[in-house]
C-alpha cells in the first residue's frame, strides 16, 4: 500500500482563477471538480478549464485529481474520454457515486486503451456503494484510494449530514480499502468555522484507519495535515522496528516483532 496524499482540497472546475491559489496552499492533492461544484450549464466549460490547466503542465507540488461526472451520464463519459487522451494526465481520476465494480473496471479499460498514466480514486457515497465496498476495492489494479462521501450517504439514508453519525459506513469502507490494498480518505468536514471539531473528527477517523481527509476550504488543511502526519514518537519507533527486524522478524525491548508490525513501520518511517 503506497503512500498517498493526506489532504485533498476540492476546487470547482468552473473557477480557473482559483486553481493557482489552491496550488499555493498546503494541500497534498487538488481535486478539480467537474461534478457537484459545477452548474449544469457550465460543465463543458469547466472541463475545458481543467484540460487547459493540465495541458499547461504547471510546476506545482501537489498531486492532481479530477472528479468527473457520474459514468451513467453522457457528460461523465465525455469527461473520462477527454481526460484519458491528455498527454499530461491527472494523477487520479475521481469516480463519483461509485457503486459497481464494473464502473471502475470500465474506467481502467478506457485509461488502458488511451495509454493514460492516471490512477483511479473511487468516491463511495451511497448505501449501495458501502454494501459493495469490498468488491469496489478489488475492481482494478489502477485503484489507489477510496474516499467516503458523507453528505450523499446521509441523504441516501434520509439523514442530515450535520447530525448524522455514519460510523458503520466509515468502518465498512476503511476495512474494504485495507482488504483491497488501497488507502481510505474521509469525507470533508463541512463547517469551516469549527476547527476544533474538525481536529476531533480527524483524530476519530485516523483511529479507525483512515489515512487522510478531503477539505472544502484551505483553512481546513493545516488541521488535516497535522492530524494524519506521523508523530515524532511514531517515526522513531518505526525506525527502531525496521532496524531490529530487517527480515520481518526480530526482537525489540524484549518483545517479538512480527511482519504486521514491520508493515506498519514501513508505512510510517
Secondary structure, DSSP 8 states (H G I E B T S, - for coil): -----SEEEEEETT-GGGHHHHHTSS-SEEEEESSTTS-GGGHHHHHHHHHHHHHTT---SSEEEEE---TTSHHHHHHHHHHHT-SS--SEEEETT---HHHHHHHHHHHHHHT---EEEEEE-SHHHHHTHHHHHTS-TTEEEEEE-HHHHHHHTT--TTT---HHHHHHHHHHHHHHT-EEEE---S-TT-HHHHHHHHHHHHHHT--EEEESSGGGHHHHHHHHS--HHHHHHHHHHHHH-TTS-EEETTEEE-HHHHHHHHHH-
